[in-house]
Amino acid sequence: MSSLLATLVLLAGCGALGQSYPGTQGAYGPHGMVSVKSSHSQAETVSRLETQVRQRNLNVTARIDHAAAAQRIGQTLRPNEVVIFGNPQAGTPLMQCAPTVGIDLPMKALIWTDADGQVWLGYNDPAWLIHRHGAPECPAADNVRKVLAAIVEATVAR
């Protein structure tokens, strides 16, 4: 994990930092979510993420705009989008370690704007996913973690 990303890793929500899982490096929230501040707007962060994903030959399979959905039912929600992406080369080795990890695949990233106007990019730590699904360790999770870290670092970089 790069020092820039390690410096930017923060917990989304109210849980305490410091919990770690077998095979993880650093501190993550109690639910395995890595959250990183973006110095870009919501729309630009989403666009940059999709660009980084595609540059690594991953497929963007869906984009879910929760704020737009809320608006359709007459509710308001700050910007909040999920980008779902991946490919079998990354996901298959994870499922070979723990078949039930398939419920958490393809990978996804959440880009949201908090009450202070700060844009965040969050994703599930692959090692945490493996832990969640009961596998003692999975070398593939480390590979996926490195790719995700590089994608996120490039997305939020100035």
NORTASUL-V604220 format. One record per helix or strand of 3 or more residues. SS is the DSSP state (alpha for helix, beta for strand). FROM is the first residue (numbers start at 1). LEN is the number of residues. If there is no record, write none. Layout:
SS & FROM & LEN
SS & FROM & LEN
This chain:
alpha & 3 & 6
beta & 33 & 6
alpha & 42 & 14
beta & 59 & 7
alpha & 66 & 7
beta & 80 & 7
alpha & 88 & 10
alpha & 99 & 6
beta & 107 & 7
beta & 119 & 6
alpha & 126 & 7
alpha & 139 & 18
